[in-house]
Amino acid sequence: MPIDVHAHYVPAGVRVDRMVIGTDESFPPHEADLGDEDEACIDGSLIMKRAIPNAGLLMLPCAGHTINSEEPAAFNAALAEFFAAVEHGRWRVRPAGVPEAAR
């Protein structure tokens, strides 16, 4: 069953267009990577983390939008760990449609 992202995950005061996603089977494992100084992408990344059952979030300190060039060692290490976790079945999938706070 599709999940209405806007109704369940968008915090009050955050304006986004209405968005509906599929179930966890329709998304491959996902990790949103950003820097904590990337103000324009923080809210959207949090929404994706909350809405996609198999999504993770990596936020690097003192980095902006181009974390792969600002912090290449930390970014590459995190990406390698993400790929290894997926490949070895260690990537956690949350129940679809259930906000983290509701569990």
Backbone as CSV, one residue per row, in Angstrom:
resi,resn,N_x,N_y,N_z,CA_x,CA_y,CA_z,C_x,C_y,C_z
1,MET,0.835,-1.171,0.000,0.000,0.000,0.000,0.890,1.248,0.000
2,PRO,0.607,2.239,-0.844,1.422,3.455,-0.888,1.339,4.233,0.418
3,ILE,2.379,4.969,0.702,2.472,5.773,1.913,2.348,7.240,1.530
4,ASP,1.439,7.967,2.171,1.304,9.401,1.950,2.349,10.092,2.819
5,VAL,3.443,10.456,2.212,4.579,11.020,2.939,4.191,12.313,3.636
6,HIS,3.456,13.156,2.966,3.101,14.455,3.525,2.284,14.293,4.807
7,ALA,1.323,13.391,4.805,0.442,13.216,5.965,1.171,12.625,7.168
8,HIS,2.173,11.791,6.950,2.791,11.063,8.050,4.157,11.565,8.488
9,TYR,4.908,12.207,7.611,6.314,12.463,7.926,6.787,13.900,7.833
10,VAL,6.027,14.762,7.198,6.498,16.135,7.019,6.189,16.934,8.285
11,PRO,7.220,17.468,8.951,7.000,18.222,10.177,6.203,19.501,9.916
12,ALA,5.494,19.957,10.929,4.743,21.213,10.817,5.706,22.337,10.456
13,GLY,5.284,23.179,9.548,6.105,24.315,9.156,7.034,24.049,7.983
14,VAL,7.199,22.791,7.572,8.043,22.468,6.415,7.134,22.359,5.205
15,ARG,7.418,23.155,4.180,6.569,23.148,2.989,7.210,22.290,1.911
16,VAL,6.477,21.259,1.488,6.885,20.430,0.350,5.643,20.111,-0.455
17,ASP,5.839,19.788,-1.722,4.715,19.331,-2.525,4.269,17.981,-2.009
18,ARG,2.996,17.667,-2.195,2.468,16.379,-1.736,3.211,15.255,-2.448
19,MET,3.570,14.226,-1.700,4.387,13.159,-2.238,3.867,11.825,-1.726
20,VAL,3.761,10.859,-2.608,3.354,9.508,-2.228,4.431,8.564,-2.741
21,ILE,4.880,7.642,-1.872,5.873,6.659,-2.286,5.269,5.279,-2.183
22,GLY,5.947,4.304,-2.746,5.485,2.925,-2.676,5.848,2.282,-1.356
23,THR,5.776,0.988,-1.315,6.121,0.257,-0.103,7.613,-0.017,-0.088
24,ASP,8.088,-0.675,0.969,9.528,-0.935,1.082,10.055,-1.802,-0.054
25,GLU,9.187,-2.631,-0.674,9.647,-3.472,-1.779,9.989,-2.648,-3.022
26,SER,9.458,-1.430,-3.113,9.684,-0.636,-4.309,10.926,0.257,-4.213
27,PHE,11.632,0.220,-3.104,12.839,1.021,-2.955,14.023,0.124,-2.611
28,PRO,15.121,0.303,-3.320,16.343,-0.398,-2.907,16.868,0.255,-1.630
29,PRO,17.798,-0.360,-0.933,18.396,0.285,0.239,18.886,1.684,-0.125
30,HIS,18.706,2.609,0.778,18.972,4.010,0.484,19.692,4.654,1.662
31,GLU,20.662,5.507,1.370,21.308,6.300,2.402,21.415,7.729,1.904
32,ALA,20.832,8.663,2.647,20.945,10.081,2.318,22.185,10.613,3.021
33,ASP,23.136,11.128,2.264,24.393,11.637,2.805,24.448,13.147,2.600
34,LEU,24.724,13.883,3.665,24.822,15.329,3.547,25.686,15.879,4.656
35,GLY,26.053,17.144,4.501,26.801,17.831,5.537,25.852,18.629,6.416
36,ASP,26.228,18.862,7.652,25.342,19.584,8.559,25.217,21.069,8.222
37,GLU,26.042,21.555,7.303,25.932,22.937,6.845,25.143,23.059,5.541
38,ASP,24.586,21.962,5.069,23.790,21.946,3.839,22.329,22.228,4.201
39,GLU,22.079,23.449,4.665,20.762,23.828,5.179,19.618,23.531,4.213
40,ALA,19.842,23.707,2.930,18.769,23.512,1.954,18.324,22.053,1.837
41,CYS,19.170,21.117,2.242,18.848,19.697,2.057,18.536,18.944,3.344
42,ILE,18.702,19.569,4.492,18.505,18.855,5.761,17.066,18.379,5.911
43,ASP,16.094,19.264,5.741,14.689,18.858,5.921,14.293,17.755,4.946
44,GLY,14.668,17.892,3.685,14.327,16.875,2.692,14.966,15.532,2.999
45,SER,16.201,15.560,3.483,16.884,14.317,3.841,16.218,13.638,5.029
46,LEU,15.783,14.421,6.002,15.070,13.854,7.148,13.726,13.266,6.729
47,ILE,13.053,13.929,5.836,11.775,13.402,5.332,11.998,12.074,4.626
48,MET,13.027,11.993,3.773,13.325,10.721,3.098,13.660,9.637,4.104
49,LYS,14.459,9.957,5.117,14.836,8.983,6.142,13.606,8.442,6.854
50,ARG,12.668,9.325,7.165,11.455,8.900,7.873,10.481,8.157,6.976
51,ALA,10.444,8.506,5.709,9.424,7.969,4.814,9.812,6.661,4.134
52,ILE,11.072,6.466,3.841,11.507,5.266,3.130,11.949,4.237,4.166
53,PRO,11.252,3.110,4.256,11.521,2.142,5.322,12.955,1.619,5.376
54,ASN,13.651,1.614,4.263,15.022,1.086,4.282,16.049,2.185,4.015
55,ALA,15.730,3.403,4.486,16.644,4.523,4.302,17.421,4.815,5.576
56,GLY,18.660,5.224,5.387,19.495,5.688,6.483,19.898,7.125,6.210
57,LEU,20.497,7.749,7.196,20.913,9.138,7.061,22.319,9.292,7.619
58,LEU,23.201,9.855,6.825,24.556,10.170,7.263,24.726,11.676,7.169
59,MET,25.043,12.311,8.292,25.284,13.747,8.303,26.694,13.980,8.841
60,LEU,27.549,14.520,7.986,28.929,14.799,8.376,29.031,16.214,8.945
61,PRO,29.759,16.382,10.045,29.887,17.709,10.652,30.790,18.629,9.833
62,CYS,30.470,19.911,9.922,31.289,20.967,9.291,31.486,20.743,7.808
63,ALA,30.450,20.240,7.132,30.512,20.027,5.683,29.227,20.556,5.064
64,GLY,29.304,20.888,3.804,28.145,21.419,3.097,27.556,20.406,2.132
65,HIS,27.122,20.898,0.979,26.433,20.068,-0.007,27.364,19.101,-0.735
66,THR,28.612,19.459,-0.883,29.550,18.625,-1.654,30.452,17.821,-0.718
67,ILE,29.827,16.991,0.123,30.596,16.263,1.131,31.599,15.298,0.519
68,ASN,31.320,14.803,-0.679,32.268,13.872,-1.301,33.591,14.547,-1.634
69,SER,33.588,15.853,-1.868,34.852,16.549,-2.122,35.348,17.296,-0.881
70,GLU,34.452,17.669,0.033,34.863,18.366,1.252,35.469,17.408,2.280
71,GLU,34.899,16.231,2.404,35.354,15.216,3.362,35.445,13.857,2.653
72,PRO,36.347,13.724,1.663,36.360,12.504,0.858,36.638,11.225,1.639
73,ALA,37.519,11.258,2.618,37.838,10.037,3.369,36.624,9.567,4.171
74,ALA,35.970,10.482,4.888,34.792,10.111,5.687,33.643,9.662,4.790
75,PHE,33.438,10.374,3.681,32.367,10.015,2.751,32.616,8.637,2.140
76,ASN,33.825,8.395,1.657,34.138,7.100,1.036,34.042,5.947,2.031
77,ALA,34.481,6.177,3.276,34.376,5.138,4.300,32.912,4.823,4.603
78,ALA,32.088,5.857,4.710,30.661,5.646,4.978,29.991,4.924,3.813
79,LEU,30.338,5.299,2.602,29.765,4.645,1.427,30.184,3.181,1.353
80,ALA,31.442,2.898,1.653,31.917,1.509,1.658,31.176,0.694,2.710
81,GLU,30.947,1.264,3.887,30.208,0.568,4.943,28.754,0.330,4.535
82,PHE,28.139,1.315,3.895,26.771,1.156,3.400,26.694,0.000,2.402
83,PHE,27.584,0.000,1.413,27.580,-1.078,0.408,27.811,-2.445,1.063
84,ALA,28.742,-2.513,2.025,29.016,-3.782,2.705,27.804,-4.243,3.509
85,ALA,27.145,-3.324,4.186,25.957,-3.683,4.974,24.854,-4.227,4.076
86,VAL,24.644,-3.590,2.942,23.623,-4.060,2.002,24.009,-5.433,1.455
87,GLU,25.243,-5.562,1.012,25.707,-6.810,0.409,25.618,-7.988,1.378
88,HIS,25.859,-7.744,2.675,25.877,-8.830,3.661,24.564,-8.953,4.438
89,GLY,23.526,-8.237,3.975,22.212,-8.350,4.606,22.104,-7.705,5.973
90,ARG,22.965,-6.741,6.267,22.923,-6.072,7.578,22.160,-4.756,7.542
91,TRP,21.633,-4.378,6.373,20.926,-3.096,6.279,19.508,-3.284,6.803
92,ARG,19.157,-2.563,7.847,17.880,-2.707,8.542,16.728,-2.075,7.755
93,VAL,15.604,-2.768,7.716,14.385,-2.246,7.096,13.358,-2.054,8.198
94,ARG,12.872,-0.816,8.339,11.817,-0.536,9.310,10.471,-0.938,8.724
95,PRO,9.472,-1.210,9.555,8.143,-1.527,9.031,7.601,-0.367,8.214
96,ALA,7.017,-0.648,7.065,6.484,0.400,6.183,5.324,1.117,6.852
97,GLY,5.287,2.429,6.672,4.161,3.217,7.130,4.123,3.491,8.618
98,VAL,5.158,3.112,9.364,5.155,3.324,10.814,6.240,4.335,11.158
99,PRO,5.849,5.550,11.577,6.869,6.526,11.968,7.706,6.001,13.127
100,GLU,8.971,6.359,13.149,9.911,5.887,14.185,9.362,6.165,15.587
101,ALA,8.797,7.335,15.810,8.308,7.704,17.144,7.106,6.874,17.577
102,ALA,6.400,6.273,16.625,5.186,5.518,16.948,5.498,4.082,17.370
103,ARG,6.766,3.632,17.226,7.090,2.244,17.578,7.589,2.120,18.979
